[in-house]
Amino acid sequence: MTDLIIQGICGRMGRALVEKISARSDCRVAAGVDQTAGQLNGIPVYASLEDLPQAAGVVIDFTSPAGAVHAAQFCADHRMPCVLCSTGLSAEQEAIIEAASEKVPVFRSANMSVGINVLIELAKQAAHLFGSEFDIEIVEKHHRNKLDAPSGTALMIADAINSQADGRYEYVYDRHAVRQKRGDRELGISSVRGGGIVGDHDVLFCGSEEVVTISHVAQSRGVFADGAVQAALYLDGREPGFYTMTDLLKEKMQCL
């Protein structure tokens, strides 16, 4: 049985995590951390990680870049694994998390959905097979309250494709002021914000006479919660290091 500590337990993703974990027998929520201490569904909630009566278990953070950094530093000091799910971190914040991974296992992903990470692997293969003969466009759609654009997931997809292509692509986010035909090195990224869209991502490979689209649609926040739980269980007992969904998927493949 793996004990989990959820930082941001009273938020939308925190509550989704509690629901997912309650249906499992291999882990449990030992405690939560949120701005206001108290209880949530019988789970003790503390105002900070420092208030935990016992520094043990795996921390899952679904708060903010600052919260992710704090979780990484706390876990490094107390030798606890951590799963960090926030996006929009600065280069300086990423460096702090990298440093923490030298002391404890750290799992980091801009999108915790296992499905979206399978999409990324498929997109990398498609980019390799199609080469420069197909133009690539990424279209991401999210709810009206999402602050960042493009999404961290869209950039993660673009970076994965670009790494497969030896960095040949230049990202183009907005063409309204550009009066010229598409360049050979362009990779377009478009954002849509509206309603309650949880998260849709399409990767289009556009040839002269055919279009191949790889799509992922998140129908609820449960997919991200499920991926975070899988990441926490994957980390339990691991050596210090920086882990991603690619590592988790490789282990799944070896089990097939």
Secondary structure, 3 states (H helix, E strand, C coil): CEEEEEECCCCHHHHHHHHHHHCCCCEEEEEEECCCCEEECCEEEECCHHHCCCCCCEEEECCCHHHHHHHHHHHHHHCCCEEECCCCCCHHHHHHHHHHCCCCEEEECCCCCHHHHHHHHHHHHHHHHHHHHCEEEEEEEECCCCCCCCCHHHHHHHHHHHHHCCCCCEEECCCCCCCCCCCCCEEEEEEEECCCCCEEEEEEEECCCCEEEEEEEECCCHHHHHHHHHHHHHHCCCCCEEECHHHHHHHHHHCC
